[in-house]
């Protein structure tokens, strides 16, 4: 568990602020560009968790999260109106798999962001562009109007400093420039300078926005393994119910320095069973869409009733989501090590 001290608050827009954070005990926090942290609140005697992408780069001294006010959002309203410099917030360690891969290679990297979806992508850009590489990066960023563009100054500065590697295309709804299937295809074709089969695509924004882009890319012949998305998790937490019946099974969990053997009850997820047994595994959404609870399955078999974040490559390597994962064979070993 992390104890984060609020060092400063910077207002980006009238409804959006960046919180600059440090570890209260002075310990360094390691993370990868594009990851998120999960904040933990005691709200009316109930534990509530919210995940926020890091807008800072691992090169920077302080962590930064950027929070936008959400209509009827208790936690975003609390952060923006009640939290002040010097306050301490509990959090899980950074997590997430929305990470640029092998950016030194000669290939095209195309980033799609809408609204606050720019947050993890700014982290990726700041970190990647400071390092040598032959990849060309194109950011296609959709906003309502010029006044609502997040990090506009930083994006402009990056474009000037790395004009040979970075292209930023801003689409404003106020100018009648809305992303659709046709425009996605046109912009991708314009951006591709290298082998299309080596290109990588990263999407962050509302569900319908990412679904439209992903379907368009697949229609263009892009392989699913070339596409990674970061689900735009806001305030709503729901629990998926499954019509499948999962019988009780004993599993082993390796977490931190401990090994636990426990029974996962009928239709219980691995995460539910662990929490019931006092094992404080990391989690946030509890609905298969944020990846905070990812772990490696080292044995047996796990079936996930919902997975909206892990790719086919992740699955082939043994990654599972414990919040929607159920053991389906004996000998299941879940490792967080």
N, C-alpha and C positions, 0 to 999 in steps of 0.2 A: 504494500500500500504506500502510495506517495502522499506527502503533505506539501501542497503547493502554496507558496506565498504570492499574493498579488502584488507585484512591484509597481505596476502602472496600468492605467486604462487609457487607451487612445480611441477616440471616436472617429470612425471612418466615414459614416453616413449618419443622418439623424436617428436611424433605427438600428445601427450596427456599430459595435465597438470591438476593439482588439484588446485582450487581456494579456499582459506580459507577466510571466510566471517564473518562479525559481523554486528549487527544492528547499523547503524550510530548514532542513538540517544541513544544507550546503553540499549535499552529494550531487555529483553529475548525473544527468538523465540522458541515456543514450536512446536514439530512435532513428528511423529512416525517413527520408523525405517522402511525404504523401501519407504518413500514418496519422492516427488520431489518438486522443486520450479520452478516457471515460471518467467523468466527474461523478462523485457520489455525494448525495445530499440526504440529510435527515429532514424530511418534509412532513409535518404533522404526524410525527412518530412512525413514519413509513420511509424505508430506504428507497430512493429513486436514483436512477443512473441515466446520464445523458452523455452521448459521445459527441465530441467536437474535433474536427480535423485541425491539425496543426498548420498554421500559416507561416510559421517560422521554418528556417533551414537548420539542419543539425550543425551547421557552421556557426550559428549565432549563440550568444551566451544565455539568452533567456528563451523559454518556450513561449509561443504565442498561439492563442486560439481566438478566432473571430466569431462573434455571436450576433446573430440577427434576431430582432424581436419577432416572435411568431404570434399571430392572432390567437388569443386564448392559451398561450403557452406559459404555464406557470414558471418553469425553470428559466427560460430566456428572459422573462420579465423580472424574475428575482435577481438574475445576474446583472442585468442592465440598470436596475434601480436600487438594489440593496448592497451589492458587493462593492467594496472600496479598497484602495491600496492598503496593504498590511494585513488584510484578511487571509485566512488559511482555508483551503479547499482540499478535501480528500479526493484521491483519484487512483485509478489503476494505471499500471505502466503503459506506455505507448504501444499500440498494436495496429494491425491492419496490413493488407496485402496490395494496396494501391500504390505500387512502387515501380518506378522506371527500371527496366532491365537492360543491361549491356548498352548503355547510351554512348559508349565510345565507338561502337561499330558504325560503319557507313550504311545508314538506313534512314528512313523517314519515321518520325514520331509525331503523331497528330493528336492533339489534346482538344477535347470538346468540353466546354464549361458553360453553365447557365446560372446567372445570379450568384448566390453564395457558393455555388459549386466550384468557383475559382479558388477557394481557400486551399485545399490540398495541392492544387496544381501550381499555385504560387510557390509553395514549398519545394515542389519538384523542380521548377524552373530555376529558382535561386541556387539550389544545390547543384544541379546538373550543369548549368552554364559556367560555373566556376571551375569546372574540370575539363581537361582536354577531351575532345571527341570529334568524330566525323559525322555524327548524326545531325540531321536537320530537323528542327522542331517547329511545328506550326500550331498555334493556339487559335481556336475558333471560339470566341467568347460572346454569348448572347446576354443582353441586358435590356431592361425596359426602356431606358433613355440614358443620355449622357450623364445625368446627375446620379444615376444609380450604379454606375460602374465602380465596383470595388477594386481597390489597389490600382487605380488608374495611373497615378504618378509612378509607382514602382514598375508597372508593366511598360510604361513609356520609356523609363530609364533602361530597363533590360533590353528593350528593342534597339535602343541607340547603342548600348555597349556591346551587344552581341548581334549586330545586324547581319553578320555572315552566317549565323546559325539559327536565329529566331525570327519568325514572322508571326505577327499578331493581327488577327482579323476580328474586328468588333462589329457585331450585328445588333442594331438597336431597333426595337419594336416601334419606337416613336417615329423612325424613319421609314417604316414599312418593310424592314428587313427582318423577316422571321425565318428561322431555319425550318426547312421541310425536306422531304426525300430528294427532290430534284436538286436543291441547293447543296445538300450534303454531298451528293454524288459529284456535282460540279466542283466544289471546293476541294474534295479529296483528290480528284483527278489533277487539279491545278497544283496541289501541294506535293504530289508524288514526284520525286526526282530520281529515286533509286528503285530497286527491285520491289514491286508491290508485295510479293510474298514475304518479304522481310520487314515490312512496315508494322508499326505497333500503334494501337489506338486506345486512348484512355478517355473515359466518359465520366462526368460528374455533374449531376443536376437532378431535377425532378424525374420521377419514374417514367412518365409518358415521353419526356424528352429523350431519355436514354434508350427507351424501347424503340422509338422511331429511328434513332441513329443506328442502333445495333442491327435492326432489321434491314436497313438500307445497306449497311456494310456487308451483311451476309448475302444480300441480293447481288452485290457487286462482285461476289466471289471471295471476299475476305474470310479467312478461316476463323472459327470461334476462338482458337488459341491466341489469335492476334489482338483480341479485344478484351480489355479489362475495364470494369466500371466500379465506381464507388457509390453505393446507394446513399441517396440524400436523406439520411435519417434525421428527422426533426423531433417532434415532441411525442408522437403517438407510439405506444408500445402495445402490441397485441400478441397473443399466444396462439399458435397454430394448433388446431385439433386435427387428429388423423383418424381416418376410418379403419386403418390397419391396426391389428391387435399385436402388440409386442409382449411376449411372455417375460417373466422375471429371469434375470441372468446375473451371474456374478462376474464382475470385471475388476481389473487392476488399474489404478490411476497413479502415475508418477508425477508429482507436482512439487516444485522447489526441491527440497532435499528429502522428501518423504515419499513412501510408497503405501498406498491404501488399497485394501481389498474390500469391496462392498457390493451389495446386491442392488441392482437397478430394478425397481418394482415394475409391475405390469403397466405398460404404456407410459412409464416414466422416461424422460430424457436423461442422458448422462449428467447434464448440468443439474437438473432437479434432484437427482439422487445424491450427487456430491454435496450440494448445498444442504440437503436434509441431514446429511451425515457430518455437517460442520466443516466441510472442506471448501474453503472460500476461493473457488476457481474464478478467473476473470470472466466477465460477461457484460453485456449492455442491453441490446435490443431484445434478446430472448426469442427472436423470430426468424433467424436464419438470413439476416440481411446486412449485418455490420462487420462480421469476422472477428469481433473482440474475443470470442470464446474458442478460436481455432486451436487445435492440438493435432498431434500425429497419432494415427492408429497403427500400433506396432504389431498387432496380432488380432486374430479373430475377424469379425465382420461388423460393420456399423452401417445402418440405413438412416438417411436423413429425410425427414418428411418435408423439409423445405431447405433449399440451398439457392440463394440468389446472389452469391458472391464468389464462391470457389470455382475456378475454371477446371476444365478437363485435365489440364496438366497438374494442377494442385491435387486433384482427386487421385491421379495416377501415382503421385508421390506419397499418398497416405494421409493427406490433410482432411480433417473432418470438423464439423461444427458441433460442439457438445450440446448447444442449446436445442437443436432439433434432431440430434443423433441418438439412435436407439441401438443397443447391441442386438445382433440377430444370430450370432453364433458364439459358442463358448471360446474362452481364451482371449477375450478382448483386453488389450493393453493400450491405455491412453496415456500418452507422454506429453508433458509440457516442458520437458528438459531441453 
